[in-house]
Amino acid sequence: MSISIIPFDEGESLLDWLALCDTFEAGHERPKAEIGDTFLYRDPDTLLSRSAWIDGMGLAVKSATIFPGNPDKGDPMINGSVSVFSDTNGSLEAVIDFHLVTKWKTAGDSLFAARRLARPDSRNILIVGAGTVGRSLFDAYSAGYPGAQFTVWNRTRANAEAMVEDCPGLTVADDLETAVRAADIVTSATMSTDPVLKGDWFQPGQHIDLIGAYRPDMREADDTALQRARVFVDSYDTTVGHIGEIKIPLEAGTITRDHLVADYYEPKKFTRGSDDEITLFKNGGGAHLDLMTSRYILDAWQAAR
């Protein structure tokens, strides 16, 4: 059996955001994934490996090296790959570009949640953060909400203006509070440890999508935001005890565990209850979503051959 080697550009040309959402839905109908993360350190460098096994879908190991000193030498800071293994006999089926899987998993995760939690008539979408993930969110939400109006806010306006150059139809928001109040969907991908989004700004019927925080000390939204919203996560296993967005307010008693309404494995509960409620989703990623994304990419690659 030949091994598929899938690079970024050739792989991406075959993909569709809504089809990926269908893959996530089908993946969560299978037996619950087994997942595991490992970290190796050589200060300041890191090797992160995330693995998942879903019965009937197979296995994936996503490995990334993070070398903070690389940009000073003209090299990328993050490198990696995803290995996909057969569920039948454990053989290696594919090696997929790390950045391809990460882009589609991360933005697709948020789009999948928004299609369940945001009002279907949402038309004003605010992107907070003008980095690589912000651009991926523009692509994903454009597919999910055709005809929507997009704005972007970034601490450094020049970076927001640069993103506008890459994303036709996108405009820059000058004031974050004003932009949040005017949005139907707020999708945030910052590296902040202190909340940038205030719950007092939220309006009835909004959907808030939080992506950036991934460490126990990181948050993008304050306590009021979580208290005012119905809160959903992609996976309890990868968010509750691991990411500050959920971990900090839980440990402080600001919210209780039953304030978290559902994760993806509870599809009947993972839904908006009324037009005027505020929904908040914490995108934690997780190796099981990397596996689902990788399997979707591999299936699309093989179908095109």
ABEGO torsion letter per residue (X at the ends): XBBBBBBAAAAAAABBAAAAAAAAAAAAABBBBBBBBBBBBBOABBBBBBBBBBBGAEBBBBBBBBBAAAAAAGBBABBEBBBBBBAAAGBBABBBBAAAAAAAAAAAAAAAAAAAABBAABABBBBBEABAAAAAAAAAAAAABBGBBBBBBBABAAAAAAAAAABBGBBBBABAAAAAAABABBBBBBABABBABBAAABBBGBBBBBAABABAABBABBAAAAAABBBBBABAAAAAAABAAAAAAAAAGABBAAABABBAABAAABBBABAABBBBBBBAEEAAAAAAAAAAAAAAAAAAX
